[in-house]
Amino acid sequence: MKAKLSRRRFVVSMMAIGGIPALKASMTPAAADARSLLARMSVDEKIGQLLCGRMNDPKIEEHLAQGKAGFLIGLLAGSKSSATAAAEFLNQLQSVSKYPVLCVGEQEHGSARNFTGGTEFPAYMALGATRSKELAYLFGKVNTLEARAVGYMWVSCPTLDVNIEPSNPIINTRSLSDRPELVTELGVESCRGIVQNRGLTCICHFPGHGATSRDSHVELPVVNRSRAELEAVELAPYRAGIKAGHMNCIMTAHNSYPALEGAQGVPATISSKIMTDLLRKKMGYKGLIATDSLMMKAISDRYAPGQAAVVSVNAGCDILLSYDIEGASAGLRKSVENGTLSISRLDESVLRILEAKFWTGIFASPQVDLARVNQVVGCKEHAETSVRLARNSITVLRNHGLPLPSSGKTVVISTASWNDLGPSHPEADKLVLDEIRKRIPDAEGVLLPAKELTEEACARALNAARSSQSIVFAAASRIRSYDEESSGLNRRLFQLIEQVAGLGKPVALLVLGNPYVVAQLPATPVCLLAYSNSPMSVNAAIDVLFGDRKATGRLPISISKEYPFGYGL
């Protein structure tokens, strides 16, 4: 008689498609376990497995105890916590949950937003500027190791949208590139880094959000591109990743694609032609499909929570980011009772979810080892990976006057940007000034707010520039949902940069965020792109500015005829 496989052995020996065990004639242990558990579940428990609630829901422990949620999203309730405190919190949630729950946080910039001490990465476009497959893989690996150490098995990255619209207010620097080839090459490597370390990917946003000029958090964008264009550009990374087996969870886009759907005004999330006919049948995808938040206005303006849940599942989605657990549950239960949602369709999604959960190992070990948390999270090796990525990304567009001399009267004009990493996270404006003062101790600093920039503040900066010998102007930005202006620069800031550039003095412009703004700005003698306002990006840019390091980054996008894709001095 053959010995029974241990949990460790069957995880290692599983045959996987898209990172999740394949249902073959010779059923894998994970598939067998999933089918066995599915057979014992009530309809309400099956419905609960589809739902992703919020961690800060005051009733979340009650929902988990009753099996009403299979996934959780979000940061810790209240103030930011240490990695150990975060792990304790997630362990507590697992301890009261009827079935193990998969948790997902915010990791496009690394783990730092989930908990203090986590490794922070620059914006994803910085990775595109490095052209490094090694760093792309490590980005996925580091995010997964830190996520799993704390209890987040579902890793909320990468973004594989091909950002072909320069004015895109919600993708922008979240994208690797405006070229499908580069997004495919590096994006699939990031996915491999996640899947090979037993994490669920969260690949955004199928079938592609890079051609939009509006934010789907605030309205339904329409992507008026031909099917041939979509096949050649937006779908290219998905075809490659599915074929390679490195995609096990894909998140939908709340956009309308008339060329794929056949009608305008239908979000992809609720389109069976896109989610089932295209993604599953034509492209052969076997993994999980998660909706983006069903509370975003592109969906919520059209459907109540219960309705949104039903139409999403019938379209082919498995995981529903619906923070109204009661409303979504009631809608799904009613649809099962009246036959608008079949039990077989419900079971199909639940089986995929349970199999994925067994594959992650969460049924074997729902709680994490608190003693290991600080050995993994923010460790030296992970921090060094982030620093390498930032240093290799710095792109020089103009270099007249580099390196900057460490003498003479210098004024540093720098802007803050929206900070989503908590009060302990240093602002970009202060970081720039502090780093420059390490080289020029008496450098004058003028710190400008990102918003509500007054004429008085601009006049103060201009006067300081007039009395200086050289000027460093650092403009920071960070993409923020529900704020379509967050990706650009304040109108007064544009005017101030023009006025400073018009003084005829040596000006070094540091763009710490959206690189597309360069097309609207005057040609200063020096211009560096860092793609991000993270501390490691700021430090790397200052190193290049003073000649401590050479810039090796190349544009992952095309800004203008003067600065095409691949440009970099």
C-alpha positions as CSV (number, residue, x, y, z in Angstrom):
1,M,0.0,0.0,0.0
2,K,1.3,3.5,-0.9
3,A,2.1,5.7,2.0
4,K,-0.3,8.7,2.4
5,L,1.2,12.0,1.1
6,S,2.1,14.5,3.8
7,R,0.7,18.0,3.5
8,R,4.2,19.3,2.6
9,R,4.8,16.6,-0.1
10,F,1.5,17.1,-1.9
11,V,2.0,20.9,-2.1
12,V,5.4,20.4,-3.6
13,S,4.2,17.6,-6.0
14,M,1.0,19.3,-7.3
15,M,0.7,19.8,-11.0
16,A,-0.4,23.5,-11.4
17,I,-2.0,25.6,-14.1
18,G,-1.8,29.3,-13.4
19,G,-0.3,28.4,-10.0
20,I,-3.4,26.6,-8.8
21,P,-3.7,22.8,-9.0
22,A,-5.2,21.6,-12.2
23,L,-8.3,19.4,-12.1
24,K,-7.1,16.5,-14.1
25,A,-8.3,12.9,-14.3
26,S,-5.8,12.0,-11.6
27,M,-7.1,14.5,-9.1
28,T,-4.5,16.3,-6.9
29,P,-4.8,16.1,-3.1
30,A,-5.7,19.8,-3.1
31,A,-8.5,19.2,-5.6
32,A,-9.7,16.2,-3.6
33,D,-9.7,18.2,-0.3
34,A,-11.6,21.0,-2.0
35,R,-14.3,18.7,-3.4
36,S,-14.7,16.9,-0.1
37,L,-15.2,20.2,1.8
38,L,-17.5,21.6,-0.9
39,A,-19.8,18.6,-0.4
40,R,-20.2,19.4,3.3
41,M,-21.0,23.1,2.8
42,S,-24.4,24.8,3.1
43,V,-25.5,27.2,0.4
44,D,-24.9,30.1,2.7
45,E,-21.4,28.9,3.5
46,K,-20.7,28.6,-0.3
47,I,-21.9,32.1,-0.9
48,G,-19.7,33.3,2.0
49,Q,-16.6,31.9,0.3
50,L,-17.2,34.3,-2.7
51,L,-17.3,37.4,-0.6
52,C,-14.4,39.7,0.3
53,G,-15.2,42.0,3.2
54,R,-13.2,44.8,4.9
55,M,-11.0,44.3,7.9
56,N,-12.4,47.4,9.6
57,D,-16.0,46.2,9.3
58,P,-17.2,46.3,13.0
59,K,-19.1,43.0,12.4
60,I,-16.3,41.2,10.6
61,E,-15.6,38.7,13.3
62,E,-19.3,37.8,13.4
63,H,-19.3,37.3,9.6
64,L,-16.2,35.1,9.8
65,A,-17.6,33.0,12.6
66,Q,-20.7,32.4,10.5
67,G,-18.7,31.6,7.4
68,K,-20.1,34.7,5.6
69,A,-16.7,35.9,4.2
70,G,-14.0,33.9,2.4
71,F,-11.6,36.9,1.9
72,L,-10.7,40.1,3.6
73,I,-9.2,43.3,2.2
74,G,-7.7,46.3,3.8
75,L,-5.3,47.7,6.4
76,L,-5.7,47.3,10.1
77,A,-8.5,49.3,11.7
78,G,-7.3,52.4,13.4
79,S,-3.7,53.6,13.4
80,K,-1.0,51.8,11.5
81,S,0.5,48.9,13.4
82,S,3.8,47.1,13.5
83,A,4.2,43.9,11.4
84,T,3.9,41.8,14.6
85,A,0.7,43.6,15.6
86,A,-0.7,43.1,12.2
87,A,0.1,39.4,12.3
88,E,-1.5,39.1,15.8
89,F,-4.6,40.8,14.4
90,L,-4.8,38.5,11.4
91,N,-4.2,35.5,13.6
92,Q,-7.2,36.6,15.8
93,L,-9.4,36.8,12.7
94,Q,-8.3,33.3,11.6
95,S,-9.0,32.0,15.1
96,V,-12.7,33.0,15.0
97,S,-13.3,32.2,11.3
98,K,-15.3,29.1,10.5
99,Y,-13.1,28.5,7.5
100,P,-9.6,30.0,6.8
101,V,-9.9,33.4,5.2
102,L,-7.5,34.8,2.6
103,C,-6.4,38.3,3.3
104,V,-5.1,41.0,0.9
105,G,-3.7,44.4,1.7
106,E,-2.0,47.1,-0.4
107,Q,1.3,46.1,-2.0
108,E,1.8,48.0,-5.2
109,H,4.5,50.0,-3.3
110,G,5.5,47.1,-1.2
111,S,4.3,46.1,2.3
112,A,5.0,49.5,3.9
113,R,1.3,50.6,3.6
114,N,0.1,47.4,5.3
115,F,2.3,47.8,8.4
116,T,5.2,49.8,9.7
117,G,8.6,48.3,9.0
118,G,7.5,46.7,5.7
119,T,9.7,47.1,2.7
120,E,8.7,50.0,0.5
121,F,9.2,49.9,-3.3
122,P,9.1,52.8,-5.8
123,A,6.2,53.1,-8.2
124,Y,6.0,50.1,-10.6
125,M,7.0,52.3,-13.6
126,A,10.4,52.6,-12.0
127,L,10.8,48.9,-12.5
128,G,10.1,49.4,-16.1
129,A,12.9,51.9,-16.4
130,T,15.4,49.3,-15.0
131,R,14.6,46.8,-17.8
132,S,15.6,44.1,-15.2
133,K,13.9,40.8,-15.2
134,E,15.8,39.9,-12.0
135,L,14.4,42.9,-10.1
136,A,10.9,42.2,-11.5
137,Y,11.0,38.7,-10.1
138,L,12.4,39.9,-6.8
139,F,9.6,42.5,-6.6
140,G,7.1,39.7,-6.6
141,K,9.1,37.5,-4.3
142,V,9.8,40.1,-1.6
143,N,6.1,41.2,-1.6
144,T,5.0,37.6,-1.2
145,L,7.4,36.6,1.5
146,E,6.5,39.7,3.6
147,A,2.8,39.3,3.0
148,R,2.8,35.6,4.0
149,A,4.9,36.3,7.0
150,V,2.2,38.5,8.4
151,G,-0.8,36.5,7.1
152,Y,-1.6,38.1,3.8
153,M,-1.7,35.2,1.3
154,W,-3.2,37.2,-1.5
155,V,-0.6,39.7,-2.8
156,S,-2.2,42.9,-4.2
157,C,0.0,43.3,-7.3
158,P,1.1,43.5,-10.0
159,T,-0.5,46.1,-12.3
160,L,-0.2,44.8,-15.9
161,D,-2.1,47.6,-17.6
162,V,-0.3,49.0,-20.6
163,N,-0.4,52.8,-20.0
164,I,-0.9,54.1,-23.6
165,E,-2.9,57.1,-22.4
166,P,-0.5,59.8,-21.0
167,S,-3.4,61.6,-19.2
168,N,-4.5,58.4,-17.5
169,P,-5.3,59.6,-13.9
170,I,-5.5,56.2,-12.2
171,I,-2.9,53.9,-13.8
172,N,0.0,56.1,-14.9
173,T,3.1,55.2,-12.8
174,R,1.3,52.1,-11.5
175,S,2.1,50.7,-15.0
176,L,5.4,49.3,-16.1
177,S,5.3,50.8,-19.6
178,D,3.3,51.9,-22.6
179,R,4.8,49.0,-24.6
180,P,3.1,45.6,-24.3
181,E,6.4,43.8,-24.8
182,L,8.0,45.4,-21.8
183,V,4.9,45.0,-19.6
184,T,4.8,41.3,-20.6
185,E,8.5,40.6,-20.0
186,L,8.7,42.2,-16.6
187,G,5.1,41.8,-15.5
188,V,5.1,38.0,-16.0
189,E,8.4,37.8,-14.0
190,S,6.7,39.6,-11.1
191,C,3.8,37.1,-11.3
192,R,6.4,34.3,-11.3
193,G,7.9,35.7,-8.1
194,I,4.5,35.7,-6.4
195,V,3.3,32.3,-7.6
196,Q,6.6,30.4,-6.9
197,N,6.5,31.7,-3.3
198,R,2.9,30.4,-2.9
199,G,1.1,33.7,-3.1
200,L,-2.1,34.5,-5.0
201,T,-1.5,37.3,-7.6
202,C,-3.9,40.2,-8.0
203,I,-3.2,41.1,-11.6
204,C,-4.9,44.4,-12.5
205,H,-7.1,45.2,-14.5
206,F,-8.4,42.7,-17.0
207,P,-8.8,43.3,-19.9
208,G,-6.8,46.5,-19.5
209,H,-7.1,50.0,-17.9
210,G,-4.2,51.7,-19.6
211,A,-6.1,53.5,-22.4
212,T,-8.5,55.4,-20.2
213,S,-8.5,59.1,-19.3
214,R,-11.0,58.7,-16.4
215,D,-10.9,56.9,-13.1
216,S,-13.3,54.0,-12.8
217,H,-13.7,54.8,-9.1
218,V,-15.7,57.9,-10.1
219,E,-17.4,56.9,-13.4
220,L,-17.5,54.2,-16.0
221,P,-14.7,54.8,-18.6
222,V,-15.3,53.6,-22.2
223,V,-12.3,52.1,-24.0
224,N,-13.0,52.8,-27.7
225,R,-10.3,50.6,-29.2
226,S,-10.8,47.9,-31.8
227,R,-10.6,44.2,-31.0
228,A,-7.4,43.9,-33.0
229,E,-5.8,46.8,-30.9
230,L,-6.9,45.2,-27.6
231,E,-5.6,41.8,-28.7
232,A,-2.2,43.2,-29.7
233,V,-1.7,45.5,-26.7
234,E,-3.9,45.1,-23.6
235,L,-4.3,41.3,-23.8
236,A,-0.7,40.5,-24.6
237,P,0.6,40.3,-21.0
238,Y,-2.3,38.0,-20.0
239,R,-1.8,35.6,-22.9
240,A,1.9,35.2,-22.0
241,G,1.3,34.9,-18.2
242,I,-1.5,32.4,-18.6
243,K,0.6,30.3,-21.0
244,A,3.5,30.3,-18.6
245,G,1.3,29.3,-15.7
246,H,2.2,32.4,-13.6
247,M,-1.3,33.9,-13.1
248,N,-3.5,32.4,-10.5
249,C,-5.8,35.4,-9.7
250,I,-6.8,38.2,-12.0
251,M,-8.8,41.3,-11.1
252,T,-11.3,42.9,-13.4
253,A,-11.6,46.4,-14.8
254,H,-14.8,48.4,-14.4
255,N,-14.5,49.7,-17.9
256,S,-16.7,49.4,-21.0
257,Y,-15.1,47.7,-24.0
258,P,-17.6,47.9,-26.9
259,A,-15.3,45.9,-29.3
260,L,-15.3,43.0,-26.8
261,E,-18.8,43.2,-25.4
262,G,-20.7,44.2,-28.5
263,A,-22.4,47.0,-26.6
264,Q,-21.4,50.2,-24.9
265,G,-21.9,50.9,-21.2
266,V,-21.4,47.3,-20.0
267,P,-18.6,47.1,-17.4
268,A,-16.2,44.2,-18.2
269,T,-16.7,42.9,-14.6
270,I,-20.3,41.9,-15.5
271,S,-19.7,40.8,-19.1
272,S,-19.8,37.1,-19.7
273,K,-18.5,37.7,-23.2
274,I,-15.3,39.1,-21.6
275,M,-14.9,37.1,-18.4
276,T,-16.1,33.7,-19.6
277,D,-16.0,33.6,-23.4
278,L,-12.7,35.6,-23.8
279,L,-10.7,35.0,-20.6
280,R,-11.7,31.5,-19.7
281,K,-12.7,29.9,-23.0
282,K,-10.5,31.6,-25.6
283,M,-7.5,32.4,-23.5
284,G,-7.7,29.2,-21.4
285,Y,-7.4,30.8,-18.0
286,K,-8.1,28.4,-15.1
287,G,-7.4,30.5,-12.1
288,L,-9.5,32.8,-9.9
289,I,-11.2,36.0,-11.2
290,A,-11.7,38.7,-8.6
291,T,-13.8,41.8,-9.2
292,D,-12.4,45.2,-8.4
293,S,-14.4,46.9,-5.6
294,L,-18.1,46.7,-6.4
295,M,-18.5,49.9,-4.4
296,M,-16.7,51.9,-7.1
297,K,-19.1,54.2,-8.9
298,A,-18.7,52.5,-12.3
299,I,-20.6,49.7,-10.7
300,S,-22.5,51.1,-7.7
301,D,-24.2,53.8,-9.8
302,R,-25.8,51.0,-11.8
303,Y,-26.4,48.2,-9.3
304,A,-27.3,47.7,-5.6
305,P,-24.8,45.4,-3.8
306,G,-27.0,42.3,-4.1
307,Q,-27.5,42.9,-7.9
308,A,-23.8,43.6,-8.5
309,A,-22.8,40.4,-6.8
310,V,-25.2,38.3,-8.9
311,V,-24.4,39.8,-12.3
312,S,-20.6,39.5,-11.5
313,V,-20.8,35.8,-10.6
314,N,-23.0,35.0,-13.6
315,A,-20.4,36.8,-15.8
316,G,-17.7,34.4,-14.5
317,C,-16.2,36.1,-11.5
318,D,-15.3,34.1,-8.4
319,I,-14.3,36.6,-5.7
320,L,-16.5,39.6,-5.0
321,L,-15.1,42.7,-3.4
322,S,-18.4,43.8,-1.9
323,Y,-18.1,45.4,1.4
324,D,-21.8,45.2,2.1
325,I,-21.7,41.5,3.2
326,E,-25.3,41.3,4.2
327,G,-26.6,43.0,0.9
328,A,-24.4,40.8,-1.3
329,S,-25.2,37.6,0.6
330,A,-28.9,38.3,0.4
331,G,-28.8,39.0,-3.3
332,L,-26.9,35.8,-4.0
333,R,-29.1,33.7,-1.8
334,K,-32.3,35.0,-3.5
335,S,-30.8,34.4,-6.9
336,V,-30.1,30.8,-6.0
337,E,-33.6,30.4,-4.7
338,N,-35.2,31.8,-7.8
339,G,-32.9,30.1,-10.2
340,T,-31.1,33.1,-11.7
341,L,-27.9,31.8,-10.2
342,S,-27.5,28.0,-10.5
343,I,-26.0,25.8,-7.8
344,S,-23.6,24.4,-10.4
345,R,-22.3,27.9,-11.2
346,L,-21.9,28.7,-7.5
347,D,-20.1,25.4,-6.9
348,E,-17.7,26.1,-9.8
349,S,-16.4,29.3,-8.1
350,V,-16.4,27.8,-4.6
351,L,-14.4,24.8,-5.8
352,R,-11.8,27.1,-7.4
353,I,-11.6,29.2,-4.2
354,L,-11.2,26.2,-1.9
355,E,-8.6,24.6,-4.1
356,A,-6.6,27.8,-4.2
357,K,-6.8,28.0,-0.4
358,F,-5.5,24.5,0.0
359,W,-2.7,25.3,-2.4
360,T,-1.6,28.3,-0.3
361,G,-1.4,26.0,2.7
362,I,-3.8,28.1,4.7
363,F,-5.9,25.1,5.8
364,A,-2.8,23.4,7.1
365,S,-1.5,26.6,8.9
366,P,-4.1,29.4,9.1
367,Q,-2.1,31.3,11.7
368,V,1.4,32.6,11.2
369,D,4.4,32.2,13.5
370,L,4.8,35.5,15.3
371,A,8.5,34.8,16.1
372,R,9.3,34.8,12.3
373,V,7.6,38.1,11.4
374,N,10.5,40.5,12.1
375,Q,13.0,38.0,10.6
376,V,11.3,38.5,7.2
377,V,9.5,41.8,7.2
378,G,11.8,44.7,6.2
379,C,14.9,42.6,6.4
380,K,18.2,43.8,5.0
381,E,18.0,41.7,1.9
382,H,14.6,43.0,1.0
383,A,15.6,46.6,1.7
384,E,18.6,46.2,-0.6
385,T,16.4,45.0,-3.4
386,S,14.2,48.1,-3.2
387,V,17.3,50.3,-3.1
388,R,18.7,48.6,-6.2
389,L,15.5,49.0,-8.1
390,A,15.4,52.7,-7.3
391,R,19.0,53.3,-8.2
392,N,18.7,51.5,-11.5
393,S,15.6,53.4,-12.4
394,I,16.8,57.0,-12.3
395,T,16.6,58.4,-15.9
396,V,18.4,61.5,-17.0
397,L,16.6,63.5,-19.7
398,R,18.9,66.5,-19.6
399,N,22.4,66.7,-18.1
400,H,23.8,70.2,-18.7
401,G,25.6,70.9,-15.4
402,L,25.8,67.5,-13.9
403,P,27.1,66.8,-11.4
404,L,25.8,69.6,-9.3
405,P,28.6,71.5,-7.5
406,S,28.6,71.2,-3.7
407,S,29.3,74.9,-3.2
408,G,27.6,78.3,-4.0
409,K,24.2,79.5,-2.8
410,T,21.6,76.9,-3.6
411,V,17.9,77.0,-3.1
412,V,15.8,73.8,-2.9
413,I,12.2,74.2,-3.9
414,S,10.3,71.0,-3.3
415,T,6.7,69.9,-3.1
416,A,4.9,67.4,-0.9
417,S,2.4,64.9,-2.2
418,W,-0.5,63.0,-0.8
419,N,1.0,60.6,1.8
420,D,-0.8,57.2,2.1
421,L,1.8,55.6,4.3
422,G,0.9,57.3,7.6
423,P,2.3,60.1,9.7
424,S,5.6,58.3,10.4
425,H,6.5,58.2,6.7
426,P,8.8,61.1,5.6
427,E,7.4,63.5,3.0
428,A,9.3,63.9,-0.3
429,D,9.8,67.7,0.1
430,K,11.6,67.3,3.4
431,L,13.6,64.3,2.1
432,V,15.0,66.2,-0.8
433,L,16.1,69.1,1.3
434,D,17.6,66.9,4.0
435,E,19.6,64.9,1.4
436,I,20.9,68.0,-0.4
437,R,21.9,69.6,2.9
438,K,24.2,66.6,3.5
439,R,26.2,67.9,0.5
440,I,25.4,71.6,0.9
441,P,24.7,72.3,4.6
442,D,23.6,75.9,4.1
443,A,21.2,75.2,1.2
444,E,18.0,77.2,1.5
445,G,14.8,75.3,1.5
446,V,11.3,76.3,0.3
447,L,8.8,73.6,1.0
448,L,5.5,73.8,-0.9
449,P,2.2,72.0,-0.2
450,A,0.9,69.6,-2.9
451,K,-2.5,71.2,-2.8
452,E,-3.8,74.7,-1.9
453,L,-0.7,76.2,-3.2
454,T,-1.0,79.9,-2.6
455,E,0.3,82.9,-4.6
456,E,2.2,83.9,-1.5
457,A,4.0,80.6,-1.3
458,C,4.9,80.7,-5.0
459,A,6.2,84.3,-4.6
460,R,8.4,83.3,-1.7
461,A,9.9,80.4,-3.8
462,L,10.5,82.7,-6.8
463,N,12.2,85.4,-4.6
464,A,14.5,82.7,-3.1
465,A,15.3,81.5,-6.6
466,R,16.2,85.0,-7.8
467,S,18.8,85.4,-5.0
468,S,20.4,82.0,-5.5
469,Q,23.2,80.8,-7.8
470,S,21.6,77.4,-8.5
471,I,18.2,75.9,-8.0
472,V,17.0,72.4,-7.4
473,F,13.2,72.0,-8.1
474,A,11.7,68.7,-6.9
475,A,8.1,68.1,-8.0
476,A,6.4,65.1,-6.3
477,S,3.2,63.2,-7.1
478,R,1.5,59.9,-6.3
479,I,-1.5,58.3,-7.9
480,R,-4.6,58.4,-5.6
481,S,-8.0,56.8,-6.3
482,Y,-11.1,59.1,-6.4
483,D,-8.7,62.0,-7.1
484,E,-8.1,62.5,-10.8
485,E,-5.8,65.4,-10.2
486,S,-3.4,63.5,-8.0
487,S,-1.3,62.2,-11.0
488,G,-0.5,65.7,-12.2
489,L,0.9,69.0,-10.9
490,N,-0.9,71.9,-9.5
491,R,-1.6,74.7,-12.1
492,R,0.3,77.2,-10.0
493,L,3.2,74.8,-9.7
494,F,3.5,74.6,-13.5
495,Q,3.5,78.4,-13.6
496,L,6.2,78.6,-10.9
497,I,8.4,76.1,-12.7
498,E,8.1,78.2,-15.8
499,Q,9.0,81.4,-13.9
500,V,12.0,79.7,-12.2
501,A,13.3,78.3,-15.5
502,G,12.9,81.8,-17.0
503,L,15.4,83.3,-14.6
504,G,18.3,81.9,-16.8
505,K,20.0,80.2,-13.8
506,P,21.2,76.6,-13.5
507,V,18.0,74.7,-12.6
508,A,17.9,71.0,-11.9
509,L,14.4,69.5,-12.1
510,L,13.6,66.3,-10.2
511,V,10.4,64.7,-11.3
512,L,9.4,62.4,-8.4
513,G,6.3,60.9,-9.9
514,N,4.4,61.2,-13.2
515,P,7.0,61.5,-15.9
516,Y,4.5,62.7,-18.5
517,V,4.4,66.2,-17.0
518,V,7.8,66.8,-18.6
519,A,6.1,67.4,-21.9
520,Q,4.3,70.4,-20.4
521,L,7.3,71.9,-18.7
522,P,10.1,74.2,-19.9
523,A,13.5,72.7,-20.7
524,T,15.7,73.1,-17.6
525,P,19.4,72.4,-17.9
526,V,19.1,69.3,-15.8
527,C,16.1,66.9,-15.6
528,L,16.0,63.7,-13.7
529,L,13.1,61.2,-13.5
530,A,12.6,59.0,-10.4
531,Y,9.0,57.9,-11.2
532,S,8.3,57.9,-7.4
533,N,8.4,60.0,-4.3
534,S,9.6,57.1,-2.1
535,P,12.6,57.7,0.1
536,M,14.8,55.3,-1.9
537,S,13.8,57.0,-5.1
538,V,14.6,60.5,-3.6
539,N,18.0,59.2,-2.3
540,A,18.9,57.6,-5.7
541,A,18.0,60.8,-7.6
542,I,20.1,63.0,-5.3
543,D,23.0,60.5,-5.7
544,V,22.9,61.0,-9.4
545,L,22.4,64.8,-9.1
546,F,25.8,65.1,-7.2
547,G,27.7,62.5,-9.2
548,D,27.8,59.8,-6.6
549,R,26.2,57.3,-9.0
550,K,25.6,57.2,-12.7
551,A,22.1,57.0,-14.0
552,T,21.2,53.8,-16.0
553,G,17.5,54.1,-16.3
554,R,15.8,54.3,-19.7
555,L,12.3,55.7,-20.4
556,P,9.7,52.9,-20.3
557,I,7.3,55.2,-22.0
558,S,7.3,57.8,-24.8
559,I,6.9,61.3,-23.4
560,S,7.4,63.3,-26.7
561,K,9.4,63.2,-29.9
562,E,12.3,64.7,-27.9
563,Y,12.0,62.0,-25.2
564,P,11.0,58.8,-26.9
565,F,10.7,55.3,-25.4
566,G,14.2,54.1,-24.4
567,Y,15.7,57.5,-24.0
568,G,18.1,58.1,-21.1
569,L,21.4,59.9,-20.9
